[in-house]
Amino acid sequence: MSCQNELTYDYLLTHPKFLQSQYENCENVERPQCEIIRRAAMDFSALVKHQMQDPERFGAEVRDTQQQLLILKNTYEKEKTPEAKKALEDQQLQLNGMYAVIALHTPE
């Protein structure tokens, strides 16, 4: 990602290796992007900790999140409201973060 592209929370949360490199670049630096990077790193770390402490519960939450996403997709298809779209996007981001945690601990 070039310096001219703005980093997004969504991208960082789903690309943990890139997030780590960006986080290291932000140590003792105050830039607007570093705030986003720090928040994504904190949230990703919380997901990793949760998955490591209780993998079975984490797996159940992934399943529940997938089911909720399907419900939200159906709601959005029917309603097409900004609120339904936002709920769908938020749920998809949460699920993508969970998938990134799983991928981090899955051998290639």
C-alpha positions in Angstrom: 0.0 0.0 0.0 1.5 3.3 -1.0 2.0 6.2 1.3 -0.7 8.1 -0.6 -3.4 5.6 0.1 -5.2 6.1 3.3 -5.2 3.1 5.6 -8.6 2.0 6.7 -9.5 0.2 9.9 -11.3 -2.5 7.9 -8.1 -3.3 5.8 -5.9 -3.3 8.9 -8.2 -5.6 10.9 -8.2 -8.2 8.1 -4.4 -8.0 7.3 -2.6 -8.8 10.5 0.9 -9.0 9.2 0.5 -5.6 7.5 -1.1 -4.3 10.7 1.9 -5.4 12.7 4.4 -3.7 10.5 2.3 -0.5 10.5 2.0 -0.7 14.3 5.7 -0.9 14.7 6.1 2.2 12.5 3.8 4.1 14.8 5.7 3.5 18.0 6.4 6.9 19.6 4.9 8.7 16.5 1.8 10.9 16.5 0.1 10.8 13.1 -3.6 10.7 12.4 -3.2 7.3 10.7 -1.5 5.9 13.8 -4.7 6.4 15.8 -6.5 4.1 13.4 -3.6 1.6 13.4 -3.5 1.5 17.2 -7.2 0.9 17.5 -7.1 -1.9 14.9 -4.2 -3.5 16.7 -5.9 -3.3 20.0 -9.1 -4.8 18.6 -7.3 -7.5 16.7 -5.3 -8.4 19.8 -8.5 -8.7 21.8 -9.9 -11.1 19.2 -6.6 -13.2 19.2 -6.7 -13.3 23.0 -10.3 -14.4 23.0 -9.7 -17.1 20.5 -6.7 -18.4 22.4 -8.4 -18.4 25.8 -11.5 -20.3 24.6 -11.3 -21.7 21.0 -14.5 -23.5 21.2 -16.5 -20.5 22.3 -14.7 -18.4 19.7 -15.8 -21.0 17.0 -19.4 -20.8 18.3 -19.3 -17.0 18.0 -18.0 -17.3 14.5 -20.9 -19.6 13.6 -23.4 -17.2 15.4 -21.9 -14.2 13.5 -22.3 -16.1 10.2 -25.9 -16.8 11.0 -26.6 -13.2 12.0 -24.9 -12.0 8.8 -27.3 -14.1 6.7 -30.3 -12.5 8.6 -28.9 -9.0 8.0 -28.4 -9.7 4.3 -32.0 -10.8 4.0 -33.1 -7.7 5.9 -31.0 -5.4 3.7 -32.4 -7.1 0.5 -35.9 -6.4 1.7 -35.5 -2.9 3.2 -32.5 -1.3 1.4 -32.2 1.3 4.2 -28.9 3.0 5.2 -29.3 1.5 8.7 -29.7 -2.1 7.3 -26.6 -1.5 5.1 -24.5 -0.2 8.0 -25.5 -3.2 10.2 -24.7 -5.6 7.4 -21.3 -3.9 6.8 -20.5 -3.9 10.5 -21.3 -7.6 10.9 -19.3 -8.5 7.8 -16.3 -6.6 9.2 -16.6 -8.4 12.5 -16.7 -11.8 10.7 -13.8 -10.9 8.5 -11.7 -10.0 11.6 -12.6 -13.4 13.1 -11.6 -15.1 9.9 -8.2 -13.2 10.0 -7.6 -14.5 13.5 -8.4 -18.1 12.4 -6.1 -17.7 9.4 -3.3 -16.4 11.6 -3.3 -19.6 13.6 -3.8 -22.0 10.6 -0.7 -23.5 9.0 -0.4 -22.7 5.3 
